[in-house]
């Protein structure tokens, strides 16, 4: 079994519900089990500002799927949620990105691992540091150290309702 990290994001419909539902759906993928997931974070949009804030999170999964097969499975989940891609950084119902897969380093037209921009994105690093603080991201540093460098990116932990 391999360990992978998947970023989740949404800013359409009911974003918190979309991300929460996607956690459960990741757990139903063939040969895949969610080990843990982060809290939800509200983040400002990146790249195209004229859209609502995002709800972001990260899931750690254990999987027997090869990286490309896992990528295709999570892209299928996006499609099931109604993901459309009218232009880069457009608003979206669900966005799933394969961040890391064990210590695999690869670059193909379909997939680059680790994710090429994850080390500079607070909306990835804050939830990742929550569940895997000492995770080393290529030669950039740990999730925690990199998250500290993104403190000015408008990432806010959502309060969870008390039960």
N, C-alpha and C positions, 0 to 999 in steps of 0.2 A: 504494500500500500504506500502511496505517496501522499505528501502533505502539500496542500495548495491554499493560497489566499485569494479571495475574490472580493472586489470592491462592488458595492451596491449603491445606486443613486436614483432619485426620482424627484421631479418637480411638477408633475401633472397629476390630475385627478386628486387622490388622497395620498400624497407621497409617503407618509409614515406607514400607512396600510399596505402600499405597494411593496415597500422594502421588507416589512414584517412578513408579508405573504411569500416573498421571494426567499427568505430564510428557510421557510418550511419546504418550499419547492426544491431548493438545492438539496435538501435532505432526501428527496425522492428520486434523484438522478441515479441511474444504474451504477452500482459499485461505489457510491459516494455517500458520505455521512458527514453532517456538520458537527465538528468538534466543539466549537464555540463561536459566538458572534459578539460583536461590539454593541455598545449602546447606539442610539441614533444621534446624529449631529446635524445641525442646521448650518448650511454653508452658502456663501454668496456664489453666484454663477461665475464661471471662468470662460473667457473667450468670447462670449456673446452675452452682454449685460442686460439686455432688454427682455428679461424673463424672471419668473419667480425664483426665490431661493430654493436650494436643494435640500433634501434629507439624504444623508449619506451614512454608510456603515461598512464594515468589513466582516466577512465570514472566513473562518479557518475550516477547511474540509480535509477529510481523509478520502482518498479515491484510488480506485484501480484503473481509472480511465487515463489514457495517454493525454499529454497536454492538448494536442489539436482536437481530440475527441471531446475533452472537457470543454474547450472553448466553443465548439459547435453546439454542445448541449446547453451551455449558458446563453448563447446567442438565440437558440430556439426558445428558451424561457423569455427572453426579451420580446421575441415575436409574439408569443402567446399573450403577453401583456399589452400588445398593440404598439410596440416600438416602431416609430417611423424615423427616417433619416433625411429630412428635406434639405438640410445644410449642416456643416460642421458646428458642433456645440449647440445644436437646437434644443429646445425644451424636450423632455422625454418622460414617458410613463415609467420606464425602467431601463437602467443602464447597468450592465454587469461587465466588469473587466477582470480578466485573469491577471493578477498581479505577479504572483510567484508560484512556482511549481518545484518543490524541493529546492535544490540548488542549480536547477537547469538554467543554462544560458543558451538562448537560441534566437535566431533572427531569420524569419521566413516572410514571404509576402502576407501570410495570414496571421502570424503570431510572433511577437517579440517578448522574450522573457529574460530578466524581469521586465515588467512594464516600463517602457522607456522614460516616462515622466513622473513615475510615482514618488521618487525621492524629493521632488520639489512641490508636491501638492498636499497642502494641509488637510483637504477633505479626505484624502487617503491615509495620511500619516497619523492623524489624531486617533481615528478608530483602530488603526493597525497597532499603534503603540499601546492602546488600552488592552488588547488581547495578546499581543506578542511584543512586549516592550524591548526585549533584547534581540529581536530578530535582526540579523545583519542583511542589509540591502546592498547587494553587490559590493563595490568598494566605496560606497558613499557613507556608510555608518549604520548605526542601529535606528530602528523605528523611532525610539524615544528621542535620540539626539537630533534626528532630522525633523521631527515634529516641532521641537523647540525653535528651530530655524524658520518655521512657518507660522509663528505666533501672531503675525499681523495679517493673516489671510481671512479673517472673519469666520472662523469655525467655532461653533458654540454647541456644547453638550446640551441635548434636550432633557428637560426634567421628565422623569418618568412618574406617572401618577402613583401615589402610595395606595396600597391595598389594605 
